[in-house]
Amino acid sequence: MQELFKKFSSKKENHIKNLINLHEQGNTVPFIARYRKEQTGGMDENEIREIIEEYQYLLNLKARKDEVLKRIEEKGKLTDKLKDSIIKATTLKEVDDLYAPYKSKRKTKADIARDQGLQPLAEFVKYSDDDNAVYAEGEKHSEMSGISSANEALKMACDIISEEVGHDLEVKNRLREIYSIQGVLTSSLKEKKTGHYEDYYDFKSFIKDLPEHRILAIFRGESQKELKIKISADEEALYSSIASILLKNGVELNTFVIKSIRSAMKRMLEPSIELEIRNELKEKAEKQAIKVFAENLKNLLLTPPVKNRRILGIDPAFRTGCKFAAVDERGILLDYGVIYPTEPQSDYVNSKNTLLEVIKKHNVNIVTIGNGTGSRQTEEFVDKVIQEENLDITYTIISEAGASVYSASSEAAMEFPDLDVTIRGAVSIARRVLDPLAEFVKIDPKSIGVGMYQHDVNQKLLQKTLDEVVEDVVNNVGVDLNTASPSLLKYVAGLNRNIADKIYKMRQEKNKFSSRRDLLKVAGIGEDIFRQCAGFLKIYDGEEPLDKMFIHPESYDFVYSLLSRLNVNVKNANMLSLALKNKNISEIKNKFNVGELTFQDIIENLQKPDLDIRDNVDPLVFKKGILKIEDLKPGMQLTGKISNVVDFGAFVDIGLKNDGLVHISEMAERFIKHPSEVVSVGQTVSAKVIDVDKQRGRISLSLL
């Protein structure tokens, strides 16, 4: 625990202890963050996870130490000094470095030399400055050991010295320093030449200067056998560093020692350090890519819902026609079908009549068009109908990334067993505007289209991180218990897919839940799970008015006692601030044993029961007129929405099939390390057109 206190010295020790205890008791991160603020000092989800991950790392470190100590002891080579070094190690790398000389299950050349009794010869070689004397000693040991010649004996002794140098911790750490300062990565063309990695056919960079997105691109090129990668450092600098360390320790640089150093460099040190650096570079780049992906996903999920609107979603296409689906304010399917306004049918009249019929029949307010094949032509059709009929309707083009994944999923099949998969896609395109969070949770985050290199990174870490992002957003927004899908419910603190399905099934049987306490009737939900999930599941028209707030049932008694004392009703709780004026709040909190942070949360929820964290996020941008790439000219100013943030810039949805790109150099007048310092997914921005490549459909923008 002391290691945790040192690393997180800005936190109070009792808060860290409380957090670990809460974690060990099985409490979820969202529950701890919202309903146990007093115990943790108000830590947020990210802080809580960081401490828990470090705690887990320390547990793994201790387990690894125990395992290594046991294995070395089994080999009969555990000395008091080695044991002390292992116990004092602070990282897994240190432990593995200490274990390295004893790790091999097969006998090394050095082991064979030691078995031949040549360790004393190796010691003599190390501390002699006379090559002739070394050779004479070699003859002596060759006769004693029955080895064919002095040269062979000395060669075997050098194997021992090489291995010792290769495992020397001081040597390893010094070489790591050299690589970190002057190490170079070079890449060149290997076999095939596709042109995808042309920038790296003759590439060279200091390792310390490599940006993360280049690292991932280079490694991808290598995995596809288009690039050859080498990591290196100045060999003389490496040799000189090793030599100086050995000299300091009394070793003489005779011919045999020099040969042993060179051998250790080539056979052990350079390969192992290059592998280390490759792993560290990849890990560093993966973490950055995952971090950017996670931030993009979070901002996308926080896109505000479009409330009280009926929406027509259109999944555009050419030959097979444009599939459409109309949904009501709650996302319930009203109508669906196929129209053929695009080539090859180009049936404008019938398509228009069908569109108008659906719009008028269901009082549609908004049309959403997927940005896939045929998007531009479909937009032209919709815009023409709106203009000709003077309809009071807006429309937007949205990313349809993941719509096909949802269409073929078990979730879609459960919701719409009788619908064709293509129509399900249109439903998704409509619903992801109505309530982005509720719809996007049905799709694997990797398929939503807000990251880069997601297939090149550690998939387990990526999935874990993205799941945590979705979990945080879902629990911070809250979930309507009577409308949520199982895909949404499974992210609620304390729940999983199995219990989510049971909740969904009970809701179908009973029509709706009338109270949070009804959750205890669901098979698999006991008091412990109820405690974790209840505060995040809301009921808006139930028996208990507090059930629609982020007030936990464990606090209901306090809330009603407080309201009674202040003579305030739940329905006019917005008067609480006035009622609390001139009251001894500390006395009230102490009487009911309620902490300051919990008290403030309760008051805020009573005063603003409909507060939604998404209300402060830029809403979707809707259009009333069409924009074509032919309309764009350098200097033109546009309004758009950030659709994706990557290491080298950000993509902006300006209403065209292809998004515009704002390079990182065009984002601010000051130097920025990453685009996320300036923009985020979902943010509305003003930009100026710099360049338009009509042939390739590329638009370069600059932020205003």
DADAQUI-V392116 format. One line per field, one symbol per residue. phi: phi as a letter, one per 40 degrees, with the letter a starting at -180 (. if undefined). A space follows every 50 residues. Layout:
phi = ???
This chain:
phi = .ccccccbccccccccdccccccccgcccdccccbbcccbggccdccccc ccccccccccccccdcccdccccccgbcccccccccccdbbccccccccd cbcccbccccccccccgccdccccdcbbbbcccccccccccccccgcdac cccccccccccdccccbccccdcccccccccbcbbbbacbbcbcgcbdcb cabaacdcccccccdcccccdcccgbbbbbbaacccccccccccccdccg ccccdccdcccccccccbcccccccdcdccccccccccccccdccccdcc ccdccccfbbbbcbbcabdcgccbabbccbgccbaaibbbcbcccfcccc cccccccccccbfcbbbbbcccdgcccccdcccccccccfccbbaabbcb dgccccdccccccccbccccdccdccccccccccadccccccbddcccgb bbfcccbdccccccccccccdccdcccgbcccbccdccccccdgcbcccd ccccccccccgacbadccdcccdgbbcccdcccdcccbbcbccbccccbc bcdcbddcdcccccccfbcdcbcccddccccgccccccccccfbccccdc cccccccbcbcbcccccdcccbbbacbbccccadgcbbbabcbabbccia cbcbgbcbccbbcdcbbacccbcadccbbadgccbbabccabbcccgbbc bbcc
